[in-house]
Structure formats: structure tokens, C-alpha cells
Amino acid sequence: MNLPKRQNFQPTEKPLVIVGSKNPVKIYSTEDAFTLAFNKGFHINGVSSYSDVSAQPMGDKETLLGAKNRALNAQKIFPEGDYWVGIEGGLDTDEQGMNAFAWVYILDSEGRSGQAKTGIFYVPNAIADLVNSGMELGHADDQFFDRENSKQGGGSVGILTHGALDRRSYYSQAVLLALIPFLNKNLY
């Protein structure tokens, strides 16, 4: 029996995105952004990937390097992926006080990369004092606000906006912005 050949066959395999963290917030924010950007589903997997920067990165340069290292290390751990994503939260200070932000760095299997930064927000002086004494921001939030593991939940942004903006949504926007070169391959 001769069956007709299938024409325009499209593989049903979903692309694989490897996130350089097992933090559910980073995994879900990546899934949200990729799904929105490409209007299709992805397999998203988190791996424990080192940032190779200090536990609490300070400044843009160190924080971006941490995000890039997470993506590159995730690629080494799981080279079969289609995309690798690094998300790193950081802090900086200016004349207004201490501010928090995150950098996102994305690689694809073709060697393309994209990066973007979240918006910044200022942390209360009491939190800044705890960070300046050597604490990571997430631990400082937990201690000051009597929380537990807030960085795998709403994070500082969620606490300070009373849940109006949680860490997942906050990171999703930056992941989406880091995907711009992948959405516009002819321009980048």
C-alpha cells in the first residue's frame, strides 16, 4: 500500500530552553517570556549553574557577568539545548541610595546572544544596611520582613509593591527584551 508523502511536515518537538538556575521564579519567568515572544510552547529546564561572581553582585558589570556566566555554564552542563538563559540579580548605589535590578543573558544554538536589564527600584535603608553588613538581598528581606525564602517567591519587588509586581513578572519583561535579537534575526 502506497501512502501519500506528507508535505510541509513541521516537527512537533518543542525547542529546549535551559535556565541556569533551579529557582522556580527564574524558570517560570523564562517560560512566560519565551511563550509570549514566539507564540508557542517550549520545554523549559532549570539546572544548577554557577554565576562565578560574588553571592551578592554589585554594579552592572558584575551582575551582567553573573548572568552571562550562568548561561554559558548552563550550556556546558546541558549542551543539547536550543537556548540557554542566565538571570542574575544585583545591587548598586547612587545618590538616592541602594537600588536593585537584574540582568538577563540569552544564548542560542546558533551562537546568537541577547541581553537586557530590568527596571531598578530602591530598597529601604534598613535593608541596605543589612546588605552592607554582608548579607544577600534575599536574606536581608527575609530577616527584616520576617519571611522565609522570599527570593523564590515575590522577592524584594513583590514585598515592596505589596504583591502588585512579583519577581516572576519583573524578570519576564527583561527576558522578553533579551529575546529581541532572536525575534529580529535579520536586524542583529
PERAVEN-V121501 format. One record per pair of residues at least 12 apart in sequence whose ideal C-beta (glycine too) atoms are under 8 Angstrom apart, sorted by the first residue. I is the first residue (numbers start at 1). J is the second residue. D is the distance in Angstrom with one decimal. If there is no record, write none. Layout:
I/J/D, I/J/D
This chain:
14/40/7.4, 14/41/5.1, 14/42/5.4, 14/43/5.0, 15/42/5.3, 15/43/7.2, 15/82/4.1, 15/83/6.9, 16/42/7.3, 16/43/4.8, 16/45/6.8, 16/80/6.8, 16/81/4.7, 16/82/5.1, 16/83/7.5, 17/30/6.2, 17/31/7.7, 17/34/5.8, 17/42/5.0, 17/43/6.9, 17/44/4.9, 17/45/7.3, 17/81/6.6, 17/82/6.7, 17/83/4.5, 17/84/7.7, 17/85/6.3, 18/45/5.5, 18/46/7.7, 18/47/5.9, 18/74/4.7, 18/75/7.2, 18/77/7.6, 18/78/4.7, 18/81/4.0, 18/83/7.1, 18/84/4.9, 18/85/7.1, 19/44/6.4, 19/45/7.0, 19/46/4.5, 19/47/7.3, 19/74/6.9, 19/84/8.0, 19/85/4.8, 19/87/7.3, 20/46/7.9, 20/47/6.6, 20/49/3.3, 20/51/7.9, 20/70/3.2, 20/71/5.6, 20/73/6.0, 20/74/3.7, 20/84/6.7, 20/85/6.5, 20/86/4.5, 20/87/7.5, 21/46/5.6, 21/47/7.8, 21/48/7.5, 21/49/6.5, 21/70/6.6, 21/86/7.9, 21/87/6.5, 22/46/4.4, 22/47/7.0, 22/48/5.6, 23/46/7.2, 23/151/7.2, 23/152/5.5, 24/46/7.8, 24/152/6.0, 25/151/7.5, 25/152/5.9, 25/153/7.2, 25/155/6.9, 25/167/4.8, 25/168/5.2, 25/171/6.7, 26/46/7.0, 26/85/7.8, 26/87/4.7, 26/171/6.5, 27/44/5.7, 27/45/7.9, 27/46/4.5, 28/168/5.3, 29/87/7.3, 29/167/7.5, 29/168/4.8, 29/169/7.4, 29/170/7.7, 29/171/3.7, 29/172/4.2, 29/175/5.8, 30/44/5.8, 30/85/5.1, 30/87/7.5, 30/171/7.9, 30/172/7.9, 30/175/5.4, 31/44/4.6, 32/168/7.0, 32/169/7.9, 32/172/4.4, 32/175/7.6, 33/172/4.8, 33/173/7.6, 33/175/3.6, 33/176/4.1, 33/179/6.4, 34/83/7.5, 34/175/7.4, 34/179/7.2, 36/172/7.8, 36/176/6.3, 37/176/5.7, 37/179/4.7, 37/182/7.7, 37/183/5.9, 38/183/7.7, 45/78/7.0, 45/81/7.8, 47/74/5.4, 47/77/4.9, 47/78/5.6, 48/77/7.9, 49/69/7.9, 49/70/4.7, 49/71/7.8, 49/73/4.1, 49/74/4.3, 49/77/6.2, 49/86/7.2, 50/69/6.8, 50/70/7.3, 50/73/5.5, 51/65/7.9, 51/66/3.6, 51/67/7.5, 51/69/5.2, 51/70/5.2, 51/86/7.5, 51/88/5.6, 52/65/7.7, 52/66/7.2, 52/69/4.5, 52/73/7.4, 53/65/5.7, 53/66/4.0, 53/69/6.8, 53/88/7.3, 55/136/5.5, 56/90/7.8, 56/91/6.5, 56/131/6.5, 56/135/7.6, 56/136/4.5, 56/137/6.3, 57/88/6.1, 57/89/7.5, 57/90/4.1, 57/91/7.3, 58/90/6.5, 58/91/5.7, 58/92/6.5, 59/90/6.8, 59/92/5.2, 60/90/7.3, 60/92/6.9, 60/103/7.3, 60/117/7.4, 62/90/6.7, 63/88/5.2, 63/89/7.2, 63/90/2.9, 63/101/7.2, 63/102/7.2, 63/103/4.9, 64/88/7.4, 64/103/4.4, 64/105/6.9, 64/115/6.8, 64/117/7.8, 66/86/7.3, 66/88/3.6, 66/90/7.2, 66/103/7.3, 67/86/4.1, 67/87/6.0, 67/88/4.0, 67/102/7.6, 67/103/4.2, 67/104/5.9, 67/105/4.1, 67/115/7.2, 68/86/6.0, 68/105/4.4, 68/115/7.6, 69/86/6.7, 70/85/7.9, 70/86/3.1, 70/87/7.0, 70/88/6.2, 70/105/7.3, 71/84/4.5, 71/85/6.0, 71/86/3.5, 71/105/4.8, 71/106/6.5, 71/107/5.1, 72/84/7.4, 72/86/7.5, 72/107/7.1, 73/86/8.0, 74/86/6.8, 75/107/6.1, 81/109/7.1, 82/108/6.5, 82/109/5.2, 83/106/6.1, 83/107/6.8, 83/108/5.1, 83/109/7.4, 83/182/7.8, 84/106/7.1, 84/107/4.7, 84/108/7.9, 85/104/6.9, 85/105/7.5, 85/106/5.2, 85/175/6.8, 85/178/8.0, 86/104/7.1, 86/105/4.5, 86/106/7.7, 87/102/5.9, 87/103/7.5, 87/104/5.2, 87/171/5.8, 87/174/7.7, 87/175/7.2, 88/102/6.2, 88/103/5.4, 89/101/7.3, 89/102/4.4, 89/137/6.9, 89/151/7.8, 89/155/7.9, 90/102/6.7, 90/103/6.8, 91/123/7.6, 91/131/6.4, 91/137/6.2, 92/120/7.7, 93/128/7.7, 96/122/5.9, 97/122/5.1, 97/123/7.3, 97/125/6.6, 97/128/6.2, 98/122/6.7, 98/123/5.1, 98/125/8.0, 98/127/7.5, 98/128/3.9, 98/131/6.6, 99/120/4.3, 99/121/6.4, 99/122/5.0, 99/123/7.1, 100/120/6.7, 100/121/5.8, 100/122/7.8, 100/123/5.7, 100/137/6.3, 100/156/5.6, 100/157/7.4, 101/117/5.9, 101/118/5.1, 101/119/7.1, 101/120/4.5, 101/121/7.8, 102/117/7.2, 102/118/4.7, 102/170/7.5, 102/171/6.1, 102/174/6.2, 103/115/6.6, 103/116/7.6, 103/117/5.3, 103/118/7.9, 103/174/7.6, 104/116/5.3, 104/117/7.5, 104/118/7.8, 104/171/7.2, 104/174/4.6, 104/175/5.2, 104/177/7.6, 104/178/4.3, 105/178/6.9, 106/175/7.4, 106/178/4.8, 106/179/6.5, 106/182/7.2, 108/182/6.2, 112/181/6.0, 112/182/6.3, 112/185/7.3, 112/188/7.2, 113/181/7.2, 114/178/4.3, 114/179/6.0, 114/180/6.1, 114/181/4.2, 114/182/6.0, 114/188/7.8, 115/178/5.4, 116/174/4.7, 116/175/7.5, 116/176/7.9, 116/177/3.5, 116/178/4.0, 116/180/7.6, 117/174/6.3, 118/170/5.8, 118/171/6.8, 118/173/6.9, 118/174/4.4, 119/170/7.8, 121/156/7.6, 121/157/6.2, 121/160/6.7, 123/137/7.2, 123/156/6.3, 123/160/7.5, 124/144/7.8, 124/160/7.8, 126/144/5.9, 127/140/5.0, 127/141/6.6, 127/144/5.7, 127/156/7.5, 130/143/6.5, 130/144/6.4, 137/151/7.6, 137/156/6.0, 138/150/6.0, 138/151/3.3, 138/155/7.1, 138/156/7.7, 141/155/7.4, 141/156/5.3, 141/159/6.0, 145/159/5.6, 147/159/7.1, 151/167/7.4, 153/166/7.5, 153/167/7.2, 154/166/4.2, 154/167/5.6, 155/167/3.4, 155/170/7.3, 157/170/4.8
